[in-house]
Amino acid sequence: MKSENEAANIYATVLDCSGLYYMDKTGKYQCTMKLIDQSLNLDRHEPLTATVFARSAGEIPHVAKIGSIIRMHRAQTRKYNKQLYINCDVNYRSAWVLFDPVEGVTPISESGKEHTFTPNDKNTLAEMRKFTKNFFAKNSVECMTLKEAEKSPKDFDTLCLIVDVKKKGNATKVTLCDAEKSVKLNIPESQKLTVIAGEVVRIRSANYTDTKKFDTIELNEYSNILKVADDYKSAKELMSSINSGKTSETVSYTHLRAHETGRNLVCRLLLEKKKKKKK
């Protein structure tokens, strides 16, 4: 893609994606994502920005994993400030299909009732997955630490380990941490975001609710929580930092037991340490 007003058919890796939100101006739901592929040199160019539009919320992709593969058909290219981006309006000829980063040819979701999938598509999907695995094994996901975010004048993105998840009423109460501190997060049921204790996630667009204690964060309407795979560089670096036990809120792996996984044990010990501090 080199010029605007082209009809683009692409396969791409999702580097980042917002949550679903509604725009009064257009009367449509939308989400915005950052896309990469083998042709993009990130040392010279920004990731491609793509926005999906639809009148129905169910026609917007819910991207829950960094590295998911998306196929867009008849997306329209546009230019703004000399930067090329694409729009995928499913109510105006465009379509999308979302695939898992690792396995399967059956899509996670799609905008239509069915899609074509040829041997060429199968080969392209396999190539994209190989590229995705290599890219995230070598490159970290850009985020602020929870400490750095305390000084952020606007919403921030952060990388955290999910320590504890509890359902309470119409919300999910989550405890999460990085190598420096832990915080609380309440996820409203309306946002339909699922998290599991022990997962490393990238939280897109969060804010601190209390700018004095900095102990609780909240989501915006367009926020999203994306799982980061265990073998990605970012997840490995975060778990290594937590393992180092540099602060009072982190613990060491030295107490691992053979019958417990590393992630689950770290989560349990973090919770036990917090309980002791409250006594």
N, C-alpha and C positions, 0 to 999 in steps of 0.2 A: 504494500500500500504506500503510494507516494503522493497522491493528490486527493482532494476532497470530492465529494459527490460520486464516489465509487460504490458499487455494491460489493462488499467484502465477504468472502467465505473463509473462515479461519479456524484453526485449532490453536489453543493457547493455554498456558499454565496460569492459574490464579495466584498472584503474589499477595493480593489483599482484596477484601470485599466488604462493603458496608452492609448493614442490615437493610431490611425492607422498610421503606417509608413512603408516605403519600404527599404529593405536591398539588396544592390547591390550584396553582397557576396552570398546570397542564391537565388537571383532573385525572391523573394517572399515578399508579404506584411505580416505584423505581428502586434500583440499587446501582451503585457505582463500584467498579472493580479496576484493579491494576493488573495488567496482563503482560506476560513475557513469553518468548519462544527462542529457538536457536538463532534466529536472525538478528536479535536485538543485542547490541553491545551496550551494557549498562554503564560502562565507563564514559560513554559519549552521549547516550540517549536516556531519557526517562522511560519508565514502563508505559505501555499504551493504556490510556484511560478509556474504559468502555462503560456505557450506561445502558441498562436494560429498562424499557418502559412497557407497561401493560395496564389495561383498565381493571384487571382482576389481580388481586394479591397472589392468587395461586399460580399465575403465569410468570412470576418473578422467581429466579433461582435463589434457593437458600444455600449458600456456600458455607459449610461447617468445617472444612479442612483447608489449610494452606497447601497449595500444590494440586488442588483439584483441577481437572482438565475440562475446559469448556469448548464446545464447538458452536460457532455462530454462523448462520446462513443468511445471506442478503442483508447484512448489517451495513449501515450507511456511514461513510467516512465524512468527517467534518474537520475544519481547522479553526483554531482560536488562539490568538497571539502566536501565530506561526507554528503552533503545536497541533499535530494530527491526533484525532481521537475518533471513536466510533460510537454510533447509537444503534441499539438493537430494539426496535419497536415491534413487539409481537402482534400489534393490531394494525401494522402497516407492512406486511409481507415478510418481516424478519422472523427468525426462529433461533432457538438455542437448545443444546443438549449438554447436560452436565454429567461427567464421569468421575469415578473414584480415582485418586492419585496412583493407586497401586494395581488394582485387579478388576477383572470383569469387563464385558462388553455391553452388559445391560446398564443403561444409564441410571444414575441416582434419581434424576428428574429431567423433564423436558417441557418445552412450552406447548408442543402439539400433542396429538394423540398417538402419533407414530413418526418414525424417521427412517430414512434409508441408511444402510450400513453395509458398504461394499468391502471387498478384500483390501482395497486401497485405504479405506477408513481404518480398518483393523491395523494395518501397518503403521499408519500415521499415529494412531493412538499409542501403539507400542513405542514408537520413537519419542513421542512426547513424554511418556512415563519415564523412559530412560534419561531424557534430558532433565526432567524434574528431579529425579533422584540424585543425579550428579550435581545439579545446581544447588540444592538445599543441603547437600553434604559438605559443600565448600563455602557457601555463603550464609551469613547470619541474617535473620529478619530484623529490620530496623525498628527499634522500640526505645522508649525511655524506661529507666528503672523507676520503681515506686518513689524513691528518694528524689530523683531528678524531677519527677512529675509534680512534686510539691511546689516547685518554682515555675511551673508552666502557667502562662496567662490564659491558656485556652485548653480545650479537651486534648487528651493525650492517648497514645497507644502504648501498651505495656505488655511484657512477657512474664507469665506467672505459672506457678505450679498450683493446681487445685488441691487444697488440703482437705477440705470437708464440705459436704453438700447436704443440706437439710431442707425438706419441703415444709413450709409453714403457711397455712392459709392459701392465698392466691399468689404467693411469691416463693422463690427458692433462695434460701440464705446460704451464701458461699463464703468460705474462708480461703484465702489464697495468699501466696507469698512469692517473693524472689529472694535473692541472697542477702538483701539488706533489711527487709521488714515484711510484716504480714498485714493484711487489711481485710475488711469485710465488704461484701457486695450483695445487694438484694436484686434479684432478677424478677421483674414482674411477669406473671403468667402470660400476659398479652404479647410479650416479645418472643415467646416460643423458642427460647434458647436452651439447649441441653448441655450440661456439663457433668463430668464424672470425676470423682476424687482420684488423684494420681496422674491426671493428664496435664501436660504442659499446653498452655493456650496463649494465643495472642488476643488481647482485648483491644478492640478498635473503638476509639472515641469514648473515653471515660472522663469523669471529673471527680475531684474530691468534694464530698458533701460538707465537710467541716474543715475550714482552712486554718484551724488552730491545732486540732488534734491530728489531723491527717490519718485517721484510722478507718475511714469508710469511703468507698468510691461508689459512684452511680453511673448508669448508662444513659445515653441520649436516645432519642427516637430512632436514629439511624445507626446506632452502635451494633457491633457484631462480636461474637466470640468464636475464634477459629482454632481448631485443634492443630498442634504442631507435632508431627510424627517423631517418635523416639529417636530415629536415626538421623534426623536433621541436625545440623551443626548447632542451631540455636537452642534446641532442647538439651543436647549434650552439654553445652556450655553452662546453661542454667542449672542443671542437676549437679554438675561438677562444682559450681559455686556454692550451692546449698550444702553439698557434701562437705565442703571445706570448713563449715561451721565458724565463719569469721565474726558473726554477731550473735547476740544473745537469743535471737529468734530463729536461728538455724541449728540443725543437728547434724551429727556425723553418721556415716554409714557403718561405723565400727561395731555397732550393736546388732547388725543384721543376723537374722536367724534363717536357717536353711528352708524352713517351711513358709517364709514370708517373702514377698517380692520387695525389691528395693523401694519402689515408689510408695507402696502401701505402708511400709514400715516408717518411712520418712514422714508421711502424713500423720500417722498415729503418734509418733514421738513429738512432732510439732504441736499437736493438740494437747498432749500430756504436759509439755513444757509450759504452754499458755495457761493451763489450769493451775499449775503450781505457782505461777507468778501472781495469779489472782488471790490466792489464799493468804 
